[in-house]
């Protein structure tokens, strides 16, 4: 039986062969990414981006967002859904960062060990392990592996994690399994696999590049 690290590297290599080296959008500044990721919770990328763009158009600086009337923030981010929750949450995080750091800038996190940086971010209400990992990985270039709903589902099916492991436990587990230099590509390619092939209800196992590796897929041969 393959070790978790061997299996993870094999999965990464197979996905590179199938999908190539992925490239996400241009990195956002860390504060921007933090707000964007809060907006992304329980919605899709299109609605997240619509809400983010609407917020920046209405309130062009994060200081303005922080200090605005809450109803103005809620109104601007309605396309993302759950605006009544996300609006106050975004303002609370921006105020807490200002109170602790004196300014809305997260670049200092680059100078911390990754676990300290993660702990600093996740102490804020509404910033969970996935949100923190996205900011660390994509904005700050730090070794963190975000686990979204697609990665959680796919990693369970292909045997990258124990079936009953929680999504919170999956973050450190998958970070230990994948080499840090693969986090960016493996994260994006696993999401693509989950969206295009390994869907929640009807996985298309016949065209999956991981079928030969996948415990679930072998039952569909």
N, C-alpha and C positions, 0 to 999 in steps of 0.2 A: 504494500500500500504506500502511495506517495505521501511524503511529509507535506504539511500545509505550505511551506515555502516552495517546495518543488512544484506542487500543483499550481500555486499562484503564478509562478514564473512561466509555467507552461501555458496557462490561460492567457497571460499577458502577451506572450509571443504569438499564440494563435490569433488573438484579436488584432495584433499589429499586421499579421499576414492578411487578414480578412478586410480590415478597415483602414489600415495605414496609420501613420502618426497623426493623431488628432490635433486640431488647433481650435481653442475656444476664442471668443471675442477678445479684443484687446483688454489687458488687465485694467480694472478700475482701481482708483485709490482705495485704501482699506476702509475708510468711512463709507464711501459710496457702495462698496461691495457689501458691507455690513447691512446697510439700509436695504439694498436690492435683495439680499438673501432673506431678510425679515419679510419683505413684500412677497417673496416667492413661496412662502409657506402656504400649503393647501391651494395652490393655483398653478397655472402653466406659465411657460416662459413668455408667451405673447402678452398675457395680462399683467405679468410682473413688469415687463418693460414699458407697457402703456402707463402703468401707475407710476413708475419711476420717472419717466419723461414728463408726465403731468405734474408731478411734485416739483421737479427741477424748474419747470416753466413757471409755476406759480410762486415758488419760493426758491430762488436761485442759489442761495447759500445754505449750508447746514446750520449755521447760526440762526438764520431766518426760520428754518423748519423747527429748530429747538424752541424758539421764542414765540412762535405763531400761536394764534388761537387754535385749540385742538380741533375744533370743527372745520377749520380751513385745511388742516392736514388731512383729516378724514375725507373731506370732499375731494381733495386732489388725488387720493390713492384709491378711490372707489373701484377702478377697473381690476384691482388685485383681489377684491373680495375681502370679507372680514375686516373692513376698514375701521369699524368701531373698536376693534381690538388692536389692530396693527398701528393705527395712528398714535394713540397714547403710548404704546410700547416703544415706537421709534423715538418719540420725544423724551420719554423717560431714560432711554439708553443714552441719547445725546446729552441730556442734562447730567447724567451720572458720570459720563466720560469727561465733560467740562469741569465738573466739581473735583474730580480726582486729578486730572492732568492740566487743567487750566486752559486747554485748547482742544479743538476737535481734530486731532491728528493721532493716528495709530502707528506711525512709522517706528516709534520706540520699541514696539514689540519685536522687531527684527533682531534687537540686541539681547533678547531674552532666550533662554532655552525653550524649546517648543512646548514643553509641558507647562512651564510657567506662563507662557503667552496664552496657551489654551485655557488655563485656569483663570487668568485675568479676564478673558472675554466671556467665559461661561458663568461668571458670577453675576452678570446682568440678567434680569428677568427677560425671557424671550430669546436669549442667545444660548441655544443648545449646542451639543457637540458637532452637529452637521454645519450649522451656521459658522461656528468658530473655525472649523476645518476648512471651509470654503475661503474665508478671509485669509487664513494663514497660507494656504496652498496657492491660491490664484492671485492674491494681491501682494503678498509679502514673500512669496517664493520659499516658504518654510515647509518642512516635511510633515504634512498632515494629509490624511486620507478621508475625504468626506463620504459618508454613506447615506445616500438618499433612498427613496422607496424602491427604485429600480435595482440599485446595487444590492440592497438588502434581500430582495426577492431572488435575484439571479445568483447571488453568492450562496444562498441556501440550496438552490436547485443543483448547482454544479459542485457542491461539496466543498466550498471554500470556508464554510463555517458550520458549526453544529446547528442542527435544524431548530432547536428550541432557544438558541441564543437571541437575546434582545437586540434591538437596533443600537442601543447605547453600548452594549458589550461588543458589538460588531466593529465599532470604530477602532479600538486598540487591537482587536484580534486581526483585522485585515491590515492594519499598519504593521503588525509584526510579521504577517505572511508575505506581503509584497516588499521588494527592495524599495527604499525611499526614492531612488531615481526613476522608478516606474509609476509613482503615485499619480502624476498628472495624466499621463496617457491611459493608464489602467482605469482610472476613475471615469474619464470621458468615454472610453470604448465600452466599458461595462454598461454605462447609461445608454449608449447607442444600441447595444445588444438588447437591453431590456425594453427599449422603445420600439425597435424595428423587428425584433425576432422573438424574444422571450417574454411575450406579453403576459399579463396577469391571468387572463382567462383562457386564451388560446395560443400557447406558445407554438411557433412554427418550427418544430424540432427538425423537420426534414431539411431545412436550409441553414441550420445553425452551425457555425464553424467550430463549436465546442461539443457537438453531439457525442463524439467518441470519448470525450473526457467526462461527460455529464452523467451523474447517477440517474437523474430524472429522464434525460434524453435517451439513455440506453433502454428504458422501458418502452419507448415509442418507436424503436427500430422495427 
